[in-house]
């Protein structure tokens, strides 16, 4: 009887542990050299990550270092990112190019790893992760498999994401409002980003339960920008209140769900939660059911038309 109770208790503990909320935070397009120039070449986002002791993975575009006259300052700040104890570094290509041609794209991958590998080697570490710009894995199954084979030979793990909330769009609107000193509108845009992000988390957590009967270890994608400098700490605080635990990209990818087969062979950068769905009709239905962002999309399109 005692043995049965122990087994039952162990099963219950395992079940409860499985229901905890886990997420890995990943940040693309590092470093943001335009932002660095405005902040005396010190990343406020990195400082806040440090203060929160938040594990993050960053995806680096080394070509950004050369896009203005401040190479040495840009380089030094990138080194600060790479050597930070909370940061895992990944390759995002040299110039943030979309995968169209195999030869030119593989060259951009190799070129985009030079500095990062050098700095990591000094830390007795290595470059293990790669994320496709725009999460464009290739236009069809042949191009996707060919590139996956190349990355595997180079020792890279393709880094997916399960949750993102269009921060690039919100950031464009946010920066525009700040530039105009329309602080009321900037705050509205930022607060809308916060609430939208939390809604997206809730939707994908429900989708996880519906698809896998458990809470998978999520991977959240965002970018190195002004918006996340101001609002990522708020997102983290709200997720903490929902009992999320923040884990490294290595821990997240240990979830067996990331061994699932990608069945989406188009170039559009959708979440892996939809790529794992074999039925195209079901995938489309679930994508359409996700939280919408019509107001901000309308504002974004109006802004583009006005320029």
Phi and psi in degrees as a GROMACS rama.xvg file:
@    title "Ramachandran Plot"
@    xaxis  label "Phi"
@    yaxis  label "Psi"
@TYPE xy
-60.2695  -40.8175  UNK-2
-64.2944  -39.9589  UNK-3
-63.8311  -42.4986  UNK-4
-63.1433  -40.4274  UNK-5
-64.1544  -44.1063  UNK-6
-63.0346  -42.413  UNK-7
-62.6329  -41.1579  UNK-8
-65.6258  -41.0316  UNK-9
-62.725  -43.1018  UNK-10
-61.7407  -42.2656  UNK-11
-63.6318  -43.5509  UNK-12
-63.2053  -40.8725  UNK-13
-64.8033  -39.044  UNK-14
-65.5541  -43.0496  UNK-15
-64.948  -40.9478  UNK-16
-62.1403  -37.9118  UNK-17
-66.8548  -22.4218  UNK-18
-89.5544  -2.37357  UNK-19
-65.6224  158.152  UNK-20
-98.7378  124.912  UNK-21
-126.266  141.194  UNK-22
-150.032  142.307  UNK-23
-106.562  129.916  UNK-24
-91.528  126.649  UNK-25
-123.914  141.355  UNK-26
-126.041  119.44  UNK-27
-94.3286  164.534  UNK-28
63.768  45.5321  UNK-29
-96.4576  135.066  UNK-30
-94.9311  153.59  UNK-31
-85.4345  94.225  UNK-32
-72.1761  -28.8059  UNK-33
-64.9869  -40.5462  UNK-34
-69.6602  -39.7387  UNK-35
-59.2887  -39.6571  UNK-36
-62.3961  -30.1048  UNK-37
-85.814  -12.6303  UNK-38
-120.605  30.6288  UNK-39
57.7285  36.8931  UNK-40
56.4932  42.8059  UNK-41
-138.394  122.291  UNK-42
-78.3269  113.673  UNK-43
-67.7419  -32.6847  UNK-44
-63.4358  -44.5261  UNK-45
-62.9745  -39.8088  UNK-46
-61.0472  -41.1436  UNK-47
-71.0206  -36.4084  UNK-48
-59.4688  -43.0093  UNK-49
-60.9918  -45.9575  UNK-50
-65.6485  -29.4292  UNK-51
-87.4123  -8.62847  UNK-52
53.1345  46.7045  UNK-53
-95.8891  118.915  UNK-54
-70.6493  129.191  UNK-55
-136.247  156.576  UNK-56
-112.153  134.887  UNK-57
-113.813  148.739  UNK-58
-120.608  117.03  UNK-59
-99.8847  137.409  UNK-60
-112.245  96.9907  UNK-61
-63.7293  -25.9147  UNK-62
-62.0643  -24.5906  UNK-63
-60.9896  -28.7599  UNK-64
-59.1081  -27.547  UNK-65
-99.0703  4.33581  UNK-66
-83.2013  -2.3534  UNK-67
-144.132  -172.478  UNK-68
-82.4612  3.51001  UNK-69
-105.811  41.5358  UNK-70
-52.9365  -48.6053  UNK-71
-63.7203  -41.4084  UNK-72
-67.3552  -40.3004  UNK-73
-62.7599  -43.9334  UNK-74
-60.3308  -47.6448  UNK-75
-60.573  -37.9865  UNK-76
-70.9661  -36.7285  UNK-77
-62.1136  -41.1623  UNK-78
-59.6806  -38.8767  UNK-79
-60.1511  -41.3005  UNK-80
-62.8244  -53.3543  UNK-81
-62.1503  -37.5495  UNK-82
-89.7207  -1.43461  UNK-83
-69.0555  138.239  UNK-84
-65.9336  -20.5793  UNK-85
-90.0159  -4.15653  UNK-86
-109.703  132.604  UNK-87
-107.704  128.692  UNK-88
-97.4573  143.049  UNK-89
-135.658  163.571  UNK-90
-93.2724  133.333  UNK-91
-124.936  23.6648  UNK-92
76.6998  166.035  UNK-93
-69.5094  -51.1932  UNK-94
-114.82  15.2209  UNK-95
58.4762  47.2014  UNK-96
-90.6237  145.198  UNK-97
-76.7937  150.043  UNK-98
-78.9871  102.695  UNK-99
-118.123  -51.4511  UNK-100
-113.005  132.513  UNK-101
-58.1549  -51.6385  UNK-102
-64.8379  -46.9873  UNK-103
-68.4388  -33.9955  UNK-104
-71.322  -41.3272  UNK-105
-64.6434  -35.5077  UNK-106
-62.6632  -39.8275  UNK-107
-68.4807  -32.7302  UNK-108
-65.6906  -48.825  UNK-109
-62.6645  -45.0735  UNK-110
-64.5313  -29.9657  UNK-111
-81.8049  3.17557  UNK-112
-112.566  -2.75659  UNK-113
-61.8047  -56.2861  UNK-114
-68.4457  -44.892  UNK-115
-58.9915  -45.8451  UNK-116
-61.6876  -40.5738  UNK-117
-63.2609  -45.7737  UNK-118
-68.4884  -41.8365  UNK-119
-63.9459  -37.9223  UNK-120
-61.0463  -35.784  UNK-121
-66.5227  -22.9198  UNK-122
-95.8713  8.14737  UNK-123
57.8972  43.2007  UNK-124
-130.755  172.749  UNK-125
-138.58  163.765  UNK-126
-90.6365  116.232  UNK-127
-117.139  -18.3968  UNK-128
-117.597  143.809  UNK-129
-135.09  138.193  UNK-130
-126.924  132.922  UNK-131
-69.7721  133.18  UNK-132
-57.463  137.796  UNK-133
62.732  7.44536  UNK-134
51.2425  35.5222  UNK-135
-90.6563  100.716  UNK-136
-83.2506  -6.33517  UNK-137
131.615  154.376  UNK-138
-76.2841  -18.3318  UNK-139
-154.82  177.655  UNK-140
-64.1089  -34.9828  UNK-141
-65.6669  -49.2495  UNK-142
-66.5325  -34.58  UNK-143
-67.0342  -45.7947  UNK-144
-67.2717  -36.4863  UNK-145
-63.5769  -43.7103  UNK-146
-72.1228  -37.3374  UNK-147
-60.9369  -38.2189  UNK-148
-65.8636  -42.6962  UNK-149
-60.0829  -47.7052  UNK-150
-64.025  -38.0001  UNK-151
-63.4586  -42.554  UNK-152
-63.7313  -29.9374  UNK-153
-86.0826  -0.18436  UNK-154
84.5775  17.3074  UNK-155
-94.6907  145.676  UNK-156
-101.404  124.301  UNK-157
-67.8839  125.502  UNK-158
-98.0543  114.717  UNK-159
-85.9616  -175.854  UNK-160
-144.907  154.667  UNK-161
-112.709  -24.8433  UNK-162
-133.617  132.694  UNK-163
-149.802  159.167  UNK-164
-136.443  38.4847  UNK-165
53.5545  41.178  UNK-166
-61.6363  -28.4865  UNK-167
-61.0222  -38.9792  UNK-168
-69.8772  -49.302  UNK-169
-59.1285  -39.5708  UNK-170
-64.2755  -38.9125  UNK-171
-58.9109  -45.691  UNK-172
-67.083  -40.7195  UNK-173
-64.3782  -47.9617  UNK-174
-64.2581  -38.0454  UNK-175
-62.328  -42.4518  UNK-176
-65.9503  -41.6771  UNK-177
-64.202  -39.8629  UNK-178
-61.9944  -35.1833  UNK-179
-84.6163  0.242034  UNK-180
59.7929  29.321  UNK-181
-91.6066  74.9579  UNK-182
-69.096  -29.086  UNK-183
-64.2647  -45.3298  UNK-184
-69.1601  -37.3594  UNK-185
-59.7089  -43.5886  UNK-186
-65.4081  -39.3738  UNK-187
-62.0779  -44.3746  UNK-188
-62.4276  -45.5792  UNK-189
-62.9611  -43.4608  UNK-190
-67.2972  -34.0067  UNK-191
-67.4883  -39.6443  UNK-192
-59.4054  -44.0607  UNK-193
-60.4786  -50.8534  UNK-194
-67.2014  -38.4562  UNK-195
-63.8064  -43.8276  UNK-196
-59.6876  -44.0671  UNK-197
-65.6888  -36.3967  UNK-198
-65.431  -39.1645  UNK-199
-65.7043  -40.7198  UNK-200
-59.0885  -47.1433  UNK-201
-62.1657  -41.7944  UNK-202
-63.1938  -45.5346  UNK-203
-74.9591  -24.5315  UNK-204
-68.9947  -40.1573  UNK-205
-65.3925  -40.9112  UNK-206
-61.7212  -38.6939  UNK-207
-60.0485  -44.8809  UNK-208
-64.4845  -41.935  UNK-209
-66.2296  -39.4341  UNK-210
-84.3425  -38.4683  UNK-211
-123.416  -1.41593  UNK-212
61.0368  27.0383  UNK-213
-163.118  169.873  UNK-214
-90.2252  108.874  UNK-215
-72.528  166.337  UNK-216
-82.0557  107.134  UNK-217
-78.9249  158.044  UNK-218
-125.532  118.238  UNK-219
-98.4592  131.24  UNK-220
-106.511  128.113  UNK-221
-145.568  -173.318  UNK-222
-128.817  159.962  UNK-223
-77.4704  95.626  UNK-224
-151.041  177.396  UNK-225
-63.447  -43.1813  UNK-226
-57.5623  -48.7477  UNK-227
-73.167  -26.4643  UNK-228
-58.1851  -40.5458  UNK-229
-86.9237  -31.3928  UNK-230
-114.417  -16.3796  UNK-231
-58.8778  -41.6881  UNK-232
-58.8121  -34.0952  UNK-233
-70.2544  -39.6323  UNK-234
-60.9659  -45.9257  UNK-235
-60.4108  -44.5273  UNK-236
-60.2729  -43.7682  UNK-237
-67.3394  -39.7145  UNK-238
-66.4518  -36.0134  UNK-239
-61.2502  -37.728  UNK-240
-67.0013  -20.3833  UNK-241
-97.3584  15.8768  UNK-242
64.6931  36.12  UNK-243
-79.4491  141.473  UNK-244
-109.168  134.496  UNK-245
-98.2094  123.746  UNK-246
-123.908  164.91  UNK-247
-73.7762  163.723  UNK-248
-63.6193  -34.1915  UNK-249
-60.8881  -45.6111  UNK-250
-64.9623  -39.871  UNK-251
-62.7042  -44.7886  UNK-252
-72.5  -7.9378  UNK-253
-75.1785  -13.1154  UNK-254
-65.1067  127.473  UNK-255
-57.1831  -19.5385  UNK-256
-60.6645  -27.8078  UNK-257
-77.5177  -1.4019  UNK-258
-92.2978  -0.903208  UNK-259
-64.8191  151.823  UNK-260
-77.2427  132.604  UNK-261
-76.3948  120.139  UNK-262
-112.302  15.1186  UNK-263
-110.623  110.401  UNK-264
-111.874  50.0744  UNK-265
-126.396  169.418  UNK-266
-83.6295  -14.1992  UNK-267
-68.819  139.146  UNK-268
-87.5697  62.7315  UNK-269
-82.3739  162.163  UNK-270
-58.5832  146.984  UNK-271
-64.7966  -21.5377  UNK-272
-61.3321  -29.0282  UNK-273
-90.8968  -28.1777  UNK-274
-65.6012  -28.4102  UNK-275
-80.2283  -7.68723  UNK-276
-87.4702  120.591  UNK-277
-75.0146  -36.1295  UNK-278
-78.9979  113.298  UNK-279
-60.1167  -34.1517  UNK-280
-68.6617  -41.7882  UNK-281
-65.7917  -42.0337  UNK-282
-58.3669  -47.8913  UNK-283
-62.0306  -40.7766  UNK-284
-63.1209  -43.7985  UNK-285
-70.7214  -35.3924  UNK-286
-62.9856  -41.8828  UNK-287
-69.4847  -26.0297  UNK-288
-82.1605  -11.2111  UNK-289
-65.0066  154.828  UNK-290
-53.5307  134.52  UNK-291
-95.8279  169.829  UNK-292
-139.843  45.3113  UNK-293
-61.8079  -41.8625  UNK-294
-61.1657  -47.1586  UNK-295
-71.6237  -33.5448  UNK-296
-63.3365  -40.0938  UNK-297
-64.2782  -45.1817  UNK-298
-61.9079  -39.3334  UNK-299
-64.4549  -45.9568  UNK-300
-63.9563  -38.5442  UNK-301
-64.1826  -38.5248  UNK-302
-64.9971  -42.478  UNK-303
-62.7888  -41.3155  UNK-304
-67.1616  -27.3266  UNK-305
-81.0708  -10.1052  UNK-306
